[in-house]
Amino acid sequence: MTAQTLYDKIWSEHIVAQRPQEPVLLYIDLQLVHEVTSPQAFEGLRQRGLKVRRPDRTIATIDHSIPTSDRSLPIADPIAARQVAQLGVNCAEFGLPLCAPGSGHQGVVHVFSPELGLIQPGMTLVCGDSHTATHGAFGVLAFGIGTSQVEMVLATQCLLQQPSRNLRVNVTGRLRPGVTAKDVILALIAQIGVGGGTGCVIEYAGEAIRNLSMEGRMTIANMSIEAGARAGLMAPDEVTFAYLKGRPFAPKGADWDAAVARWRTYASDPDALFDQEVTLDGSALEPMITFGTNPAMGIGITGSVPEPARMAAGVERDGLVKALAYMGMTAGQAILGHPIDLVFVGSCTNGRIEDLRAAAGVLKGRKVAPNVRALIVPGSEVVKRAAEAEGLDRIFLAAGAEWREPGCSMCLAMNGDMLQPGQTCVATSNRNFEGRQGPGGRTLLASPITAAASAVRGAVADPRSLA
Amino acid sequence: MKPFAAFASSIAVLAADNIDTDQIIPARFLKTTTKEGLGLQLFHDWRYGKDGAAKADFPLNQPAAAGAEVLVGGDNFGCGSSREHAPLSIKASGVSAVVARSFARIFYRNAVNLGLPVIRCADLYDAVQDGDEVVVDTEHGTIVAGGRTFQGEAPSAVARRISEAGSLVELIKNHGWAAIEEVV
């Protein structure tokens, strides 16, 4: 038997049919559904008189379009209200479980599902959402698909897929204080570029990865797509098993022991060959922040903005010039002290309890600067309850930050939480594309502690200065 | 849409790498539950100013590229979200093919599934400008511009069948799931 990577193992276990030179028909263990990318798929099923093949392998929630303000009020935007209502209609008609607001489990699609213990090593998982890569942190082959494919998986529980190449990223050494999982992934994308993982599934390995919690691992896997990768994977270990144990959908009793024994097999064989390997020295990293309009435009927090004049003429330099103009940045300026208007802590990247604890650790006993509006948006109702039980909400409110209801919120500005043109936001989310947080809005991606420190200083700040 | 026939058109060149799905159609337009009307918001924030007026310098607003059915882009076209609304808005706006140096993977797959021809071609991007007339052969992946022939990547057998049917959904609707078994 030839040595296999973790990806090869999961892939080969899920092949339903295969012919030379053609895509593989792959079995999908679980599909996550949200309101934005599913209505057209359900309408397609309806028109063709089809049922959902495995309602028990499908689960829905509401996250993108939902307001994060008072949930007792109706949704003011009639189009958003219709989209949210339509998901309820579709789930009822097709017999799917829906974690709606107030259910106790609603949340960002990539936050609520691991909390339920639904995400288990060795699975294949899809969702009409590119940040589905998040679940790779559990040793799950998880990737985003389009709505036509959502429909196909709803109808058949299978998907046509081309195999990917294997890219291993070794993050060596120990992270220094103030350096988080978010900084690791921003540093990686800055190194390999937004297309650096194209056609690949990334397996993250090395001491710095092993030492991360599941929350930290999810932050890294989540942004695999920002390097163009199909998915991100991490081999499950004791940290994974400890996270899963006792969760509602996790196996119990003798089933648990059998499951853990099987889960341990999901690791790359020692002599498995990777198509490509990249090494990142974790011990050399400092907190990262982006200055431009794609996630690869990132620098260390004590660094300065690159100068187009030092680059060769070409599309890359043109792109940098355009990005700096959009962002209101000056070539060569220090990023520390750059003025900001908002701070957003939340999203499928950094909206989990550990992220909120980290932000609260910085904000405790301090005040958000008067020129800054800070939004703290828990990733799910579970996260919100846990944070309130620990008193984190009171820390945020005492600091002058807003404590909001769970949802995608200001990550992509679909729900009314948005920047005004020209405003700058330090955000813990995943994309800094032009207008991502509202037309004309400017996004600086960073970790929860960098975001919180910047909120206190009223400008881009080094979290180590407030440690 | 002109699947698998050579057709002539003017082109619009989007002169950038990493054109992302939030530029192609901003997320705030995705609250719809149907596939209708998405063409109107294509490149909305690049195309229109705050007052809603068309920006003269955007390629699709220039007279030379008026009615262009071919979009030309750089590397990693369509990066970002998995939302199918992005290729759908391109298709709905009357574009018949996108030619780029390279595509982000999910965008590429979504375009194929919607029957929007997407051609990887390394050399065209640097050789053309807005309003140039080209002949695109989506079956063979070739583009003729200024008397030169540029060889891009021809579609796969699966992509061809999907495009002939109009979309993955149409293919399955018309031929049943056997259509998938045939190509797998």
Chai-1 contact restraints between the chains, C-beta under 6 A:
chainA,res_idxA,chainB,res_idxB,connection_type,confidence,min_distance_angstrom,max_distance_angstrom,comment,restraint_id
A,A17,B,V184,contact,1.0,0.0,6.0,A-B,restraint_1
A,R19,B,V184,contact,1.0,0.0,6.0,A-B,restraint_2
A,E22,B,V183,contact,1.0,0.0,6.0,A-B,restraint_3
A,E22,B,V184,contact,1.0,0.0,6.0,A-B,restraint_4
A,L25,B,V184,contact,1.0,0.0,6.0,A-B,restraint_5
A,V36,B,L30,contact,1.0,0.0,6.0,A-B,restraint_6
A,T37,B,R83,contact,1.0,0.0,6.0,A-B,restraint_7
A,P39,B,T33,contact,1.0,0.0,6.0,A-B,restraint_8
A,Q40,B,K35,contact,1.0,0.0,6.0,A-B,restraint_9
A,G44,B,V169,contact,1.0,0.0,6.0,A-B,restraint_10
A,S65,B,K31,contact,1.0,0.0,6.0,A-B,restraint_11
A,I79,B,K31,contact,1.0,0.0,6.0,A-B,restraint_12
A,A80,B,K31,contact,1.0,0.0,6.0,A-B,restraint_13
A,Q83,B,K31,contact,1.0,0.0,6.0,A-B,restraint_14
A,Q83,B,T33,contact,1.0,0.0,6.0,A-B,restraint_15
A,Q86,B,T33,contact,1.0,0.0,6.0,A-B,restraint_16
A,D129,B,S82,contact,1.0,0.0,6.0,A-B,restraint_17
A,S130,B,S81,contact,1.0,0.0,6.0,A-B,restraint_18
A,S130,B,S82,contact,1.0,0.0,6.0,A-B,restraint_19
A,G144,B,S82,contact,1.0,0.0,6.0,A-B,restraint_20
A,G144,B,I106,contact,1.0,0.0,6.0,A-B,restraint_21
A,G146,B,S82,contact,1.0,0.0,6.0,A-B,restraint_22
A,G146,B,E84,contact,1.0,0.0,6.0,A-B,restraint_23
A,G146,B,N110,contact,1.0,0.0,6.0,A-B,restraint_24
A,T147,B,E84,contact,1.0,0.0,6.0,A-B,restraint_25
A,S148,B,N113,contact,1.0,0.0,6.0,A-B,restraint_26
A,S148,B,L168,contact,1.0,0.0,6.0,A-B,restraint_27
A,S148,B,V169,contact,1.0,0.0,6.0,A-B,restraint_28
A,V194,B,N18,contact,1.0,0.0,6.0,A-B,restraint_29
A,V194,B,C79,contact,1.0,0.0,6.0,A-B,restraint_30
A,G195,B,N76,contact,1.0,0.0,6.0,A-B,restraint_31
A,N294,B,N18,contact,1.0,0.0,6.0,A-B,restraint_32
A,V315,B,D17,contact,1.0,0.0,6.0,A-B,restraint_33
A,V315,B,G74,contact,1.0,0.0,6.0,A-B,restraint_34
A,G319,B,D17,contact,1.0,0.0,6.0,A-B,restraint_35
A,L412,B,A27,contact,1.0,0.0,6.0,A-B,restraint_36
A,M414,B,A27,contact,1.0,0.0,6.0,A-B,restraint_37
A,M414,B,R28,contact,1.0,0.0,6.0,A-B,restraint_38
A,F433,B,D20,contact,1.0,0.0,6.0,A-B,restraint_39
A,F433,B,D22,contact,1.0,0.0,6.0,A-B,restraint_40
A,G435,B,P26,contact,1.0,0.0,6.0,A-B,restraint_41
A,G435,B,D45,contact,1.0,0.0,6.0,A-B,restraint_42
A,R436,B,D22,contact,1.0,0.0,6.0,A-B,restraint_43
A,P439,B,D45,contact,1.0,0.0,6.0,A-B,restraint_44
